[in-house]
């Protein structure tokens, strides 16, 4: 059963952050309150709270619906997994489109982690039983390369490389429209969308985000574009592409078209480069475009021709 709280803010609550207020008035932690806000379970005057830092006003009616917490763990499942490389410390996997990276509410199984626990077994423990081995993630409908750690030493090293930007991640995406520039950089902060909690957006006060891009082929109405992540924010490439007014094809959440009958965005993590946590060797891996992406490009090349950069 869900728990529900309701408060009418008095003069003493004026100007207080909603997460601080609720953490003091209930037995919820601030991080739990934030997750409830992000999930659309906190309401101010019957409307979803815009952010966990919302400043209360006298007379505000605050309602919180707390769903029962689900205890998740990653159970082994015999799901096919494309392991590109594996040694005693790490594994590199080519994730298919449509596979969630790790269990979560709404996706308790069938994930990359469920498959990894079955096929690889030994994984780092830093992220607990729900996300063992996971150093970074890919969106469900983004295909391509992801590295997972098999022990905590490797996990810490890879996480540090991502934080220090020495782990390089390169993507290919088909964008709507014809990009004006051949190359460039988007340096715009990303945060939760103010009204749609499922989306991220370029917002003032969001987290710093930087993405490099370079056009690879032009098809008139579409542009094949390479991206390099300098930071790793949620939905970063998809948000920055939409900011350029050229959303990723097949990405309805951010305004992408879908003339090709796709089941998700044409965004592929094509290349991954990092330093091995133990040997110190610089390692680079590449994954070919998945068949559904390649078919669209072949159709475009046949129908419109291409102008390669």
ChimeraX attribute file (.defattr): number of C-alpha atoms within 10 A of each C-alpha:
attribute: neighborCount
match mode: 1-to-1
recipient: residues
	/A:1	7
	/A:2	9
	/A:3	9
	/A:4	12
	/A:5	13
	/A:6	13
	/A:7	14
	/A:8	14
	/A:9	17
	/A:10	13
	/A:11	10
	/A:12	10
	/A:13	17
	/A:14	14
	/A:15	12
	/A:16	16
	/A:17	16
	/A:18	25
	/A:19	25
	/A:20	18
	/A:21	16
	/A:22	22
	/A:23	15
	/A:24	12
	/A:25	11
	/A:26	10
	/A:27	9
	/A:28	15
	/A:29	14
	/A:30	17
	/A:31	12
	/A:32	14
	/A:33	23
	/A:34	20
	/A:35	14
	/A:36	20
	/A:37	23
	/A:38	20
	/A:39	13
	/A:40	20
	/A:41	19
	/A:42	29
	/A:43	19
	/A:44	20
	/A:45	12
	/A:46	11
	/A:47	14
	/A:48	21
	/A:49	25
	/A:50	19
	/A:51	21
	/A:52	20
	/A:53	14
	/A:54	15
	/A:55	15
	/A:56	22
	/A:57	19
	/A:58	13
	/A:59	14
	/A:60	17
	/A:61	17
	/A:62	21
	/A:63	21
	/A:64	22
	/A:65	16
	/A:66	17
	/A:67	12
	/A:68	9
	/A:69	9
	/A:70	9
	/A:71	9
	/A:72	15
	/A:73	18
	/A:74	24
	/A:75	18
	/A:76	18
	/A:77	17
	/A:78	12
	/A:79	14
	/A:80	11
	/A:81	16
	/A:82	12
	/A:83	17
	/A:84	16
	/A:85	12
	/A:86	15
	/A:87	9
	/A:88	11
	/A:89	20
	/A:90	23
	/A:91	19
	/A:92	19
	/A:93	21
	/A:94	23
	/A:95	27
	/A:96	18
	/A:97	21
	/A:98	14
	/A:99	18
	/A:100	23
	/A:101	23
	/A:102	25
	/A:103	21
	/A:104	17
	/A:105	10
	/A:106	6
	/A:107	13
	/A:108	18
	/A:109	21
	/A:110	19
	/A:111	23
	/A:112	27
	/A:113	30
	/A:114	26
	/A:115	22
	/A:116	27
	/A:117	18
	/A:118	18
	/A:119	16
	/A:120	16
	/A:121	15
	/A:122	17
	/A:123	25
	/A:124	24
	/A:125	17
	/A:126	17
	/A:127	14
	/A:128	12
	/A:129	16
	/A:130	19
	/A:131	22
	/A:132	27
	/A:133	29
	/A:134	24
	/A:135	21
	/A:136	13
	/A:137	17
	/A:138	20
	/A:139	15
	/A:140	18
	/A:141	20
	/A:142	23
	/A:143	26
	/A:144	26
	/A:145	27
	/A:146	25
	/A:147	24
	/A:148	24
	/A:149	29
	/A:150	23
	/A:151	18
	/A:152	17
	/A:153	14
	/A:154	22
	/A:155	26
	/A:156	16
	/A:157	18
	/A:158	24
	/A:159	16
	/A:160	14
	/A:161	16
	/A:162	20
	/A:163	13
	/A:164	11
	/A:165	15
	/A:166	14
	/A:167	20
	/A:168	17
	/A:169	22
	/A:170	20
	/A:171	21
	/A:172	23
	/A:173	26
	/A:174	28
	/A:175	29
	/A:176	24
	/A:177	19
	/A:178	16
	/A:179	20
	/A:180	9
	/A:181	9
	/A:182	13
	/A:183	14
	/A:184	12
	/A:185	14
	/A:186	15
	/A:187	15
	/A:188	19
	/A:189	18
	/A:190	23
	/A:191	21
	/A:192	19
	/A:193	17
	/A:194	14
	/A:195	13
	/A:196	13
	/A:197	16
	/A:198	11
	/A:199	15
	/A:200	21
	/A:201	23
	/A:202	21
	/A:203	14
	/A:204	11
	/A:205	9
	/A:206	15
	/A:207	14
	/A:208	15
	/A:209	21
	/A:210	19
	/A:211	19
	/A:212	17
	/A:213	21
	/A:214	18
	/A:215	24
	/A:216	18
	/A:217	21
	/A:218	24
	/A:219	20
	/A:220	15
	/A:221	12
	/A:222	21
	/A:223	24
	/A:224	23
	/A:225	22
	/A:226	21
	/A:227	24
	/A:228	19
	/A:229	20
	/A:230	21
	/A:231	19
	/A:232	18
	/A:233	17
	/A:234	18
	/A:235	16
	/A:236	22
	/A:237	25
	/A:238	24
	/A:239	25
	/A:240	26
	/A:241	23
	/A:242	21
	/A:243	15
	/A:244	11
	/A:245	16
	/A:246	23
	/A:247	26
	/A:248	32
	/A:249	26
	/A:250	24
	/A:251	21
	/A:252	13
	/A:253	16
	/A:254	23
	/A:255	18
	/A:256	23
	/A:257	19
	/A:258	16
	/A:259	8
	/A:260	12
	/A:261	8
	/A:262	15
	/A:263	13
	/A:264	20
	/A:265	28
	/A:266	26
	/A:267	28
	/A:268	28
	/A:269	25
	/A:270	23
	/A:271	19
	/A:272	20
	/A:273	16
	/A:274	21
	/A:275	17
	/A:276	15
	/A:277	18
	/A:278	11
	/A:279	8
	/A:280	9
	/A:281	10
	/A:282	11
	/A:283	11
	/A:284	13
	/A:285	16
	/A:286	15
	/A:287	17
	/A:288	14
	/A:289	17
	/A:290	17
	/A:291	9
	/A:292	13
	/A:293	19
	/A:294	13
	/A:295	13
	/A:296	15
	/A:297	19
	/A:298	11
	/A:299	12
	/A:300	17
	/A:301	15
	/A:302	10
	/A:303	10
	/A:304	13
	/A:305	15
	/A:306	18
	/A:307	13
	/A:308	10
	/A:309	9
